């Protein structure tokens, strides 16, 4: 990773992910498949743009989520996340 790239947090992914899920995706708890750290998606490190993004673990830097949006499809790759927990509204 380059030090001169502006790094945002996972909140920057809210708009794009909100179009895929019927809940606030930034509140989902993501467990990193590499270091097993857990925390809200909002705390992951965001790289890219709303149409082409990578979200990395804030602890080890491993890619947890990739999203690529084109005119005809949305490709969501979650293989870097060992688990994603979504709380039910009460």
C-alpha positions as CSV (number, residue, x, y, z in Angstrom):
1,X,0.0,0.0,0.0
2,X,1.2,3.5,-0.8
3,X,1.5,6.0,2.0
4,X,0.5,8.9,-0.3
5,X,-3.0,7.5,-1.0
6,X,-5.8,9.1,0.9
7,X,-7.4,6.4,3.1
8,X,-11.0,6.7,4.2
9,X,-12.9,4.4,6.5
10,X,-15.7,2.0,5.6
11,X,-18.3,4.7,5.9
12,X,-17.3,5.7,2.4
13,X,-18.8,2.5,1.2
14,X,-22.3,3.2,2.7
15,X,-23.9,4.4,-0.5
16,X,-22.8,1.6,-2.8
17,X,-23.5,-1.1,-0.2
18,X,-26.8,0.5,0.7
19,X,-28.0,-0.3,-2.8
20,X,-27.3,-4.0,-2.3
21,X,-28.5,-4.5,1.3
22,X,-31.8,-3.7,3.1
23,X,-29.9,-2.6,6.2
24,X,-27.1,-0.2,7.1
25,X,-24.1,-2.4,5.9
26,X,-21.6,-0.2,7.8
27,X,-23.0,-1.6,11.1
28,X,-22.4,-5.3,10.1
29,X,-19.5,-6.9,12.1
30,X,-16.8,-8.2,9.9
31,X,-14.3,-10.8,11.0
32,X,-11.0,-10.7,9.0
33,X,-10.1,-14.0,7.4
34,X,-6.4,-13.3,8.0
35,X,-5.9,-11.9,11.5
36,X,-9.4,-12.7,12.9
37,X,-10.0,-9.2,14.2
38,X,-13.6,-8.2,14.4
39,X,-15.3,-4.8,14.1
40,X,-18.0,-2.8,12.3
41,X,-17.6,-2.6,8.5
42,X,-17.4,1.2,9.0
43,X,-14.0,0.7,10.6
44,X,-12.5,-1.0,7.6
45,X,-10.1,1.1,5.4
46,X,-11.7,2.2,2.1
47,X,-9.7,2.5,-1.1
48,X,-11.1,3.4,-4.5
49,X,-14.4,4.9,-5.5
50,X,-18.0,4.0,-4.9
51,X,-18.0,2.0,-8.2
52,X,-14.7,0.2,-7.7
53,X,-13.7,-0.3,-4.0
54,X,-11.5,-2.4,-1.8
55,X,-12.1,-2.5,2.0
56,X,-9.1,-3.6,4.1
57,X,-8.8,-4.7,7.7
58,X,-7.7,-1.8,9.9
59,X,-5.4,-4.2,11.9
60,X,-3.5,-6.2,9.3
61,X,-4.4,-4.5,6.0
62,X,-5.7,-7.7,4.4
63,X,-8.5,-7.2,1.8
64,X,-11.9,-8.2,3.3
65,X,-14.3,-6.9,0.6
66,X,-14.1,-5.9,-3.0
67,X,-16.9,-4.3,-5.0
68,X,-17.0,-3.5,-8.7
69,X,-20.1,-1.9,-10.2
70,X,-20.6,-1.7,-14.0
71,X,-23.6,-0.7,-16.0
72,X,-24.8,-4.3,-16.2
73,X,-23.8,-5.9,-12.9
74,X,-22.4,-5.5,-9.3
75,X,-19.6,-7.9,-8.4
76,X,-19.2,-8.3,-4.6
77,X,-16.3,-10.4,-3.3
78,X,-16.3,-11.2,0.4
79,X,-13.7,-14.0,0.4
80,X,-11.3,-12.0,2.7
81,X,-13.9,-11.8,5.4
82,X,-14.1,-15.0,7.6
83,X,-17.6,-13.9,8.8
84,X,-20.1,-11.1,8.6
85,X,-22.6,-10.7,11.4
86,X,-25.7,-8.6,10.9
87,X,-27.8,-7.6,13.9
88,X,-31.6,-7.9,13.5
89,X,-33.6,-4.8,14.3
90,X,-35.4,-5.2,17.6
